[in-house]
Amino acid sequence: MILNALGHGLGSRGDLPIPLWQFAWAGTAALVISFLALGASWRQPKLSVLERGKATVLPTKIIKVGEPIFRTLSMGLFLLVLITGIFGINDSGQNLNPVTLYVIFWIVLQILVCFLGDIWKVLSPFDTIALLLERRNLTRSYEIPLWSHWLAPLGAFCFLFLELIHPSGDSPLFLSIGMLIYSVCLVVGVIFWGREWLHVGDTFAVHFRLLAKMAPIHREDKTVRFRVPLSGLSSCRFTSAEVATLLIVLGGVTFDGFGESEMWRDFVGRKSDWGNAAVRLFGLVDSIAVITLLFLISIRFMANLTERKPGDLVKVFSPSLVPIVFGYTLAHYLQLAIDESQTFVYQLSDPFGRGWDLFGGSGNRINFNVVNASVIAWIQAIGVVIGHIAGVVVAHDRAVGSFSERDAVRSQYVMFLVMVVYSVLGLWLLLNA
């Protein structure tokens, strides 16, 4: 079943040619060297100068024509996945629904937005529905209440609960019911607060938008621009709800790896159904709490050193978490994305699982040799380290722009240690799951 495959997404099909402890030391050394180099040579904010980037020659007409096409295709896939879950075979291995939601929608899109920018703004079926409602004057413009911003982190936790905890989380019918409930909630929000509400109320719009800040491609008005990677994180300040969404996703990816490790199985034993779900829910909450606690400890240290309010510093330095989320996602799910994307293509020929062969190839099997297994292992391991080095760079850039030269480096001591812990933990989960 697809959910079982997801549960083992962290492991590599290939092994690194060096022991874990050696790679962990090498990764830690790379972080230390990066930190020292930044302290010695990076004394003024540099990313903000590069944030706007350079406009491309991509004609406006191409963007204008391409957007409706992509919106139509995305809406068509959304409706197909919804219908297959309700009327197709209720088997995750044969139905198009689970592999589309858990692999194409959740994993592949997370990786793509880190390179291509916020493509979810165009691909979101919810935004397309909101656009249609807006054009028919079916929306109102009440002020968006602050409490509704917290629906995004709540939605992230609920999605992780379905993916990692719920005994029926891979049931196509169950997933389609969840899609309907979520869609209705978003449509109601749009009717009351307008299309802009999706930017704060739609979990996936929030999460993908935050990840897209690090992308080398971004869209400004109707112009596509290229910029230095990470520069989009230079000046943004995340809201508390956005920070919570990032931490919940990061904690979820961490637990997904730990929950499939031998240590976890030895600790909790073999349980099934809701007994297993209860234990895993406890593990998920604990993972999110530990990740959050480490981040807040570093923020508290900065606040005490610089006499700044911790709440303000959370908003300033939370963008440094974005590269870490990307590194963990790449390490955790790259193998799964490559393998199960093939399943998605094959199942398009038989979306309902009824033995059809609409486009040919519905009976094909995954080719595990599309990318060399050792290459995948290297990309996953290096992705963890590079993600944390990028996090250190962003945090340092924010520090030199926020504090005096004397405090800028000192304020990052605990944040740097947290990055090292995150990095070693990510490598351990990657190579021991």
Secondary structure, DSSP 8 states (H G I E B T S, - for coil): -HHHHHHTTTS-SS--SS-HHHHHHHHHHHHHHHHHHHHHH--S--HHHHSS-EE----HHHHHHHHHHHHHHHHHHHHHHHHHHHHS-S-TTT-HHHHIIIIIIIIIHHHHHHHH--THHHH-HHHHHHHHHHHTT--------GGGGGHHHHHHHHHHHHHHT-TTTT-HHHHHHHHHHHHHHHHHHHHHH-GGGHHHH-HHHHHHHHHHTT-SEEEETTEEEE--TTGGGSS----HHHHHHHHHHHHHHHHHHHTTSHHHHHHH----HHHHHHHHHHHHHHHHHHHHHHHHHHHHHHHHHHT--HHHHHHHHGGGHHHHHHHHHHHHHHHHHHHHHHHHHHHTTSTTSSS--SSS-TT----TTSS-HHHHHHHHHHHHHHHHHHHHHHHHHHHHHHS-HHHHHHTTHHHHHHHHHHHHHHHHHHHH-
